[in-house]
């Protein structure tokens, strides 16, 4: 019995000596409690997205935005809307993450969306987007904290919809 115990202990130690990698979900805003019309119900024009916005995450803010069906309508035909996340702290040593989100454009016209971040953060990927009218697309942007200790993202756009804003970082840990 003692030999079996020692063998199991040695095996466990050998396993924990290796490295593992996993994605850490640092931020997720789904807007799922926002229950208006437009966007996720495939309505992209008309008198829609006038409901209150209910955020999953405390600290999210917006101006010139409206609550649509489980998503956020950003901007109007004449004004940019702004959606801003709270500060998002990355726990990994490499301070890199991936932003993914879904977005759709209004039913007609040129509908734009720009993603920006606070000072000390570098974004790579398409940050100036022309949204596809009446159709959802998934977008991916890489985040690197160059001198900042956290990231705060701002989405600025006219006549679009945003959903499932997710920041994941690849965390590598070494067990001793």
N, C-alpha and C positions, 0 to 999 in steps of 0.2 A: 504494500500500500504506500509506503514512504517513497519508494522509487517512482511510482506512478505520480505522486504529488510533485516530486522534484522535476520529473519530465514535463509535466503540465506547466509548472512555473517557468522552466527554461523556454518552453515554446511560447508562452505569453510574453516573456521578456524579449524574445527574438522578434515577435510580431510588432511590439511597441517600439522597437528600435528604428523601424522604417518611417518614412515620411508619408503624409497623406495630404490630399488637396480636396477642397470642397468649396462650393459657392456659398457665400454668406449673404443672405437677403438683408440688405442694409435699409431699404425703403420700399414700400409698396402702397400706392394710392390707387384704389380701384373705382372710387366714386359709386360703389354699388348701392349705397343708401340714398343716393340722389334719384328721385323718382319723378322726373319730368317727362317731356316728350322730345323726340328728335335724337338722332345719332344711332344708338343701339337698336332702336325699333325701325330702322331704315327710313326714317323721315329726315330729309336733308334740306327742306325748304318750308316756307310758310311761317305761321305764327307758332313757333316751337321754342323750346329751351328757355322758358321763363320761370322755372321753378327755383326754389332755394337750393343752394349747393350744400350738400352734407359730405364733409370730408371724413375719411377713415382716420387720418393722421392729424393730430393737433399741431397747429403751427402753419398749416397750408393757408395761403391767402390768394385772393384773386380780385381783379378789377375789370369791369366791362365784360364779365363772363356770366353765363347762365347755366342753370341746372337742366340737363337733358336726361334721357333715359339711361341711367347707370353710367353716365359719362359727363364731361364738362364741355359746354360750348364756349369757345374763346373768341372774343371780338364781335364786331358788327360789320356792316357793309362799309361804314365810314371810319370806324375807330379800331385801333388795336386793343385787344384784351391781353391781360397779363395774369399768368398763373405762376406762383412761386412756392417752392417746397421750403420746409424748415431746413435748418442746417443738418446735414447727414454726415455722421462720423463713420469713417472707415476704420476697421479694427486691424486689418492686415498690415504687415510690415512694408509691403511694396506700394501701398496707397494707390492702387488702381482698381477700377470698377467698370462695369458695363451698364449703361442706361438703355433700357428698352421701353418703348411705349407704342400704343396704337393711336393713329390719327386719321381723320377723314375730313374732306373739304365740304363746304356748302354745296348745294345742288348745281350752282352755276357760278361763273366768274373766276377770277384768279384769287385763290385762297392760299395764304402763306403762313408759315410758322417758323420762328427762329428760336433756337435753344442756346442759352448762354449760362455762364457760371460766374461765381465770385472770383475775385483776384486771387492768384496763386493756384488756379486750377486750369488745366489744359483739356480741351475737348477735341476729339478727332472723329471724323465721320461727317456726314452731311448735317450741318447745323442750320442751314438755310434751306427750308423745304417748301416746295410748291405742292400743296396737298392735292390728292386725287379727288375730284368731285364725286360725291355720293358713294364713296367706296373706302373701306377701311384698309389701311396698310400698316405693317409693323416696321418700326424704325429702330436702329441701333447706333449708339454713340459711345465711344470709349472715353473714360474719365481718368485723368492722372492728376493727383495732388502734387504740384511741384513745390510750393512753399506753404500752402494752406494746410490747416489741420482738419478741415471739414469742407464739404461741398454744399452749396445752395444753388439749385437750378431754377432758371426762369424761362418760361415759355411765353413768347410774345407772338400774337398772330391775329389775323383778320378772318372771320367767318370759317372757323374750323371746329372740330371736335377732338378731344383728347381722352384717352382711357388707358387704364392699366399701366401707370407710370411706375417702373421698377428699376431699382439700382441694386446690382449684385456685384460683390467683389470676390475674386478668386483668392481664397485664404489657404496658404500652405503652412502646415504646422509640423514640427519634428518632435516626436515623443522620445524621451530619454529613458 
